């Protein structure tokens, strides 16, 4: 960078001023030399690097907010998907097993017997089945909620719901202001980590009231210290850490997007509930077809 581009007066200009009879000391009192010094400081490699670090920090925070927001959406939609469609999938698997068993009983064919055994194995109870299916199955088979779903009766709402727009706004504001990546020492980072953990938990539950309380708590807390210019080696190390963190988040975001639930959300981002209703209608039709097929085999 040239001196002219950096705003630093050249030697020629200084000579011109001296030739005009203006003492150097008087020139410095009027301030141009001080302004030039400030411009020179701003042009230092360390200053430019510090600016790049701050920009990278803010970009990473925004990226983390986006990934966490999508993760919560995927998690909540997954719960809705399991609660609404899980009983139908379970019913279809049971009907497939019964159809295969009825067909094997009719034919006695070894291949049909093998297929019947495989179909039955798919619906056999497994350890942790209650947790896996979120209370759709109990010791007597389908839970009341699952049975209600299959008969198109109202069911209880899911335990977790999508956050409201106000909750989303509060979460973003808290994540930006209290993010651990803005900490300048380990003590401050630990405080922020603990706080953000509570923020994430409240957001995941869609607890708008708790998010408001957390916002008040953070506003009343200590003001984080202003970032100071670091040595170039530390700044480069910081940039390297931010890059690695972004790479990890990119992998997580990709896994979320490529998962079955993420793909469904992309199909109907504005109205995912409508997509669930459409799938439920299709599954109910398949259940009816299977029941009719089974009835024909056992007559």
C-alpha positions as CSV (number, residue, x, y, z in Angstrom):
1,X,0.0,0.0,0.0
2,X,1.4,3.4,-0.9
3,X,1.7,6.3,1.5
4,X,-0.9,8.2,-0.5
5,X,-3.4,5.3,-0.3
6,X,-2.8,5.0,3.5
7,X,-3.3,8.7,4.0
8,X,0.3,9.4,5.1
9,X,1.8,12.7,3.9
10,X,4.8,12.2,1.6
11,X,8.2,13.6,2.1
12,X,7.7,15.9,-0.9
13,X,4.7,17.5,0.7
14,X,6.6,18.0,3.9
15,X,9.4,19.7,2.0
16,X,6.9,21.9,0.3
17,X,5.5,23.0,3.6
18,X,8.9,23.7,5.0
19,X,9.8,25.7,1.8
20,X,6.7,27.9,2.5
21,X,8.1,28.8,5.8
22,X,5.8,26.8,8.0
23,X,7.7,25.3,10.9
24,X,7.4,21.5,11.4
25,X,6.4,22.0,15.0
26,X,3.5,24.3,14.0
27,X,2.4,21.8,11.4
28,X,2.2,19.0,14.0
29,X,0.1,21.2,16.3
30,X,-2.5,21.6,13.6
31,X,-3.1,17.9,13.5
32,X,-2.4,16.4,10.1
33,X,0.6,14.5,11.4
34,X,-1.6,13.0,14.2
35,X,-4.3,12.0,11.6
36,X,-1.6,10.4,9.5
37,X,-0.4,8.4,12.4
38,X,-3.8,7.1,13.1
39,X,-4.2,6.1,9.5
40,X,-0.9,4.3,9.6
41,X,-1.9,2.4,12.7
42,X,-5.1,1.3,11.0
43,X,-3.1,0.1,8.0
44,X,-0.9,-2.1,10.2
45,X,-1.2,-5.9,9.3
46,X,-2.2,-6.6,12.9
47,X,-5.1,-4.1,12.8
48,X,-6.4,-5.5,9.5
49,X,-6.1,-9.0,10.9
50,X,-8.0,-8.0,14.0
51,X,-10.8,-6.6,11.9
52,X,-10.9,-9.9,9.9
53,X,-11.1,-11.9,13.2
54,X,-14.0,-9.8,14.4
55,X,-15.8,-10.3,11.1
56,X,-15.2,-14.0,11.2
57,X,-16.5,-14.2,14.8
58,X,-19.8,-12.5,13.8
59,X,-20.1,-14.7,10.7
60,X,-19.6,-17.8,12.8
61,X,-22.2,-16.7,15.4
62,X,-24.8,-16.1,12.7
63,X,-24.0,-19.5,11.2
64,X,-24.3,-21.2,14.5
65,X,-27.7,-19.5,15.1
66,X,-28.9,-20.7,11.7
67,X,-27.7,-24.3,12.4
68,X,-29.2,-24.4,15.9
69,X,-32.5,-23.0,14.6
70,X,-32.7,-25.7,12.0
71,X,-31.7,-28.4,14.5
72,X,-34.6,-27.4,16.7
73,X,-37.0,-27.4,13.8
74,X,-35.8,-30.8,12.7
75,X,-36.1,-32.2,16.3
76,X,-39.6,-30.8,16.8
77,X,-40.8,-31.9,13.4
78,X,-39.3,-35.4,14.1
79,X,-41.4,-35.6,17.2
80,X,-44.5,-34.5,15.4
81,X,-43.7,-37.0,12.6
82,X,-43.2,-39.9,15.1
83,X,-46.4,-39.1,17.0
84,X,-48.6,-38.6,14.0
85,X,-47.2,-41.2,11.6
86,X,-45.5,-43.7,13.9
87,X,-48.7,-45.7,14.8
88,X,-49.5,-46.0,11.2
89,X,-46.1,-47.4,10.3
90,X,-46.4,-49.8,13.2
91,X,-49.8,-50.9,12.1
92,X,-48.6,-51.5,8.5
93,X,-45.7,-53.6,9.8
94,X,-48.0,-55.7,11.9
95,X,-50.4,-56.2,9.0
96,X,-47.5,-57.2,6.7
97,X,-46.4,-59.8,9.3
98,X,-50.0,-61.1,9.6
99,X,-50.4,-61.3,5.8
100,X,-47.1,-63.1,5.4
101,X,-48.1,-65.6,8.1
102,X,-51.5,-66.2,6.6
103,X,-50.0,-66.8,3.2
104,X,-47.4,-69.2,4.6
105,X,-50.1,-71.1,6.5
106,X,-52.0,-71.5,3.2
107,X,-49.1,-72.6,1.0
108,X,-46.7,-74.3,3.4
109,X,-44.0,-73.2,1.1
110,X,-40.6,-72.9,2.9
111,X,-39.9,-69.5,1.2
112,X,-43.2,-68.2,2.4
113,X,-42.4,-69.4,5.9
114,X,-39.1,-67.7,5.8
115,X,-40.7,-64.4,4.7
116,X,-43.3,-64.7,7.4
117,X,-40.5,-65.1,10.0
118,X,-38.7,-62.1,8.7
119,X,-41.8,-60.0,8.7
120,X,-42.7,-61.0,12.3
121,X,-39.1,-60.2,13.4
122,X,-39.6,-56.7,12.3
123,X,-42.4,-56.1,14.8
124,X,-41.0,-58.1,17.7
125,X,-40.5,-56.0,20.9
126,X,-37.0,-54.7,21.5
127,X,-35.3,-53.3,24.6
128,X,-36.1,-49.6,25.0
129,X,-39.0,-49.8,22.6
130,X,-41.1,-47.4,24.7
131,X,-38.5,-44.7,24.6
132,X,-37.8,-45.3,20.9
133,X,-41.5,-44.9,19.9
134,X,-42.3,-42.2,22.4
135,X,-45.0,-44.1,24.2
136,X,-46.8,-45.3,21.1
137,X,-46.5,-48.9,22.3
138,X,-47.1,-50.4,25.7
139,X,-47.4,-53.9,27.2
140,X,-50.9,-54.3,25.5
141,X,-49.7,-53.1,22.1
142,X,-50.6,-49.8,20.7
143,X,-51.0,-47.0,23.3
144,X,-54.4,-45.1,23.5
145,X,-52.8,-42.2,21.6
146,X,-51.7,-44.5,18.8
147,X,-55.0,-46.2,18.6
148,X,-56.8,-42.8,18.5
149,X,-54.6,-41.8,15.7
150,X,-55.5,-44.9,13.6
151,X,-59.2,-44.2,14.2
152,X,-58.8,-40.5,13.3
153,X,-59.7,-39.4,16.8
154,X,-58.0,-36.4,18.5
155,X,-54.7,-37.1,20.2
156,X,-52.8,-35.2,22.8
157,X,-50.4,-32.6,21.4
158,X,-46.6,-33.4,21.3
159,X,-44.6,-32.6,24.4
160,X,-42.5,-30.0,22.4
161,X,-43.8,-27.5,20.0
162,X,-42.3,-25.2,17.5
163,X,-41.0,-21.9,19.0
164,X,-43.1,-18.8,18.4
165,X,-41.7,-15.9,16.4
166,X,-41.1,-14.0,19.7
167,X,-39.2,-16.9,21.0
168,X,-37.1,-17.1,17.9
169,X,-36.4,-13.4,18.1
170,X,-35.4,-13.6,21.8
171,X,-33.1,-16.6,21.1
172,X,-31.3,-14.9,18.2
173,X,-30.7,-11.8,20.4
174,X,-29.4,-13.8,23.3
175,X,-27.2,-16.0,21.1
176,X,-25.6,-12.9,19.5
177,X,-25.0,-11.0,22.7
178,X,-24.0,-13.9,25.0
179,X,-22.3,-16.3,22.6
180,X,-19.2,-18.0,24.1
181,X,-17.1,-17.2,21.1
182,X,-17.1,-13.5,22.2
183,X,-15.4,-14.4,25.5
184,X,-11.8,-13.1,26.0
185,X,-10.8,-15.4,28.8
186,X,-11.7,-18.9,30.0
187,X,-13.7,-17.6,33.0
188,X,-16.0,-15.5,30.8
189,X,-16.3,-18.4,28.3
190,X,-17.4,-20.7,31.1
191,X,-20.0,-18.2,32.2
192,X,-21.3,-17.8,28.7
193,X,-21.3,-21.6,28.0
194,X,-23.5,-22.2,31.0
195,X,-25.8,-19.4,30.1
196,X,-26.2,-20.4,26.4
197,X,-26.9,-24.0,27.5
198,X,-29.9,-22.7,29.4
199,X,-30.9,-20.5,26.4
200,X,-30.8,-23.5,24.0
201,X,-32.8,-25.6,26.4
202,X,-35.5,-23.0,26.7
203,X,-35.6,-22.4,23.0
204,X,-35.8,-26.1,22.3
205,X,-38.9,-26.2,24.5
206,X,-40.3,-23.1,22.9
207,X,-40.5,-21.5,26.4
208,X,-41.0,-17.9,25.6
209,X,-41.4,-16.8,29.2
210,X,-38.2,-18.4,30.3
211,X,-36.3,-16.8,27.3
212,X,-37.6,-13.4,28.5
213,X,-36.3,-14.1,32.0
214,X,-32.9,-15.1,30.6
215,X,-32.8,-11.9,28.5
216,X,-33.4,-9.9,31.7
217,X,-30.7,-11.9,33.5
218,X,-28.1,-11.3,30.8
219,X,-29.0,-7.6,30.6
220,X,-28.3,-7.3,34.3
221,X,-25.0,-9.2,34.2
222,X,-21.5,-7.9,33.8
223,X,-20.6,-6.2,30.5
224,X,-18.1,-8.3,28.6
225,X,-14.7,-6.6,28.1
226,X,-14.0,-5.0,24.8
227,X,-11.7,-7.0,22.5
228,X,-8.2,-5.7,22.3
229,X,-5.7,-6.0,19.5
230,X,-3.7,-9.2,19.9
231,X,-0.3,-10.2,18.4
232,X,-0.5,-11.5,14.9
233,X,0.3,-15.1,16.0
234,X,-2.7,-15.1,18.3
235,X,-4.9,-13.6,15.7
236,X,-3.9,-16.2,13.2
237,X,-4.5,-19.0,15.7
238,X,-8.0,-17.4,16.4
239,X,-8.8,-17.4,12.7
240,X,-7.7,-21.0,12.5
241,X,-10.0,-22.0,15.4
242,X,-12.9,-20.2,13.8
243,X,-12.3,-22.0,10.5
244,X,-12.3,-25.4,12.2
245,X,-15.4,-24.6,14.1
246,X,-17.2,-23.5,10.9
247,X,-16.2,-26.8,9.2
248,X,-17.7,-28.8,12.1
249,X,-20.9,-26.8,11.9
250,X,-21.0,-27.3,8.1
251,X,-20.8,-31.1,8.6
252,X,-23.6,-30.9,11.2
253,X,-25.8,-28.8,8.9
254,X,-25.2,-31.1,6.0
255,X,-26.2,-34.1,8.1
256,X,-29.4,-32.4,9.3
257,X,-30.3,-31.4,5.7
258,X,-29.6,-34.8,4.3
259,X,-31.5,-36.7,7.0
260,X,-35.0,-37.9,6.3
261,X,-36.7,-35.3,8.5
262,X,-34.6,-32.5,7.1
263,X,-35.5,-33.6,3.6
264,X,-39.2,-33.5,4.5
265,X,-38.9,-30.0,5.9
266,X,-37.3,-28.8,2.7
267,X,-40.3,-30.2,0.8
268,X,-42.7,-28.1,2.7
269,X,-40.8,-25.4,4.7
270,X,-43.8,-23.1,5.0
271,X,-46.4,-25.7,6.0
272,X,-44.8,-28.9,7.3
273,X,-48.0,-29.9,9.1
274,X,-49.8,-30.1,5.8
275,X,-47.2,-32.5,4.5
276,X,-47.7,-34.7,7.6
277,X,-51.5,-34.7,6.9
278,X,-50.9,-35.7,3.3
279,X,-48.6,-38.6,4.4
280,X,-51.1,-39.7,7.1
281,X,-53.8,-39.8,4.5
282,X,-51.7,-42.0,2.2
283,X,-50.8,-44.3,5.1
284,X,-54.4,-44.7,6.2
285,X,-55.2,-45.8,2.7
286,X,-52.4,-48.4,2.8
287,X,-53.7,-49.6,6.1
288,X,-57.1,-50.2,4.6
289,X,-55.6,-52.0,1.6
290,X,-53.6,-54.3,3.9
291,X,-56.6,-55.1,6.1
292,X,-58.6,-56.0,3.0
293,X,-55.8,-58.2,1.8
294,X,-55.5,-59.9,5.2
295,X,-59.3,-60.5,5.3
296,X,-59.2,-62.2,1.9
297,X,-56.4,-64.6,3.1
298,X,-58.1,-65.7,6.3
299,X,-61.5,-66.3,4.9
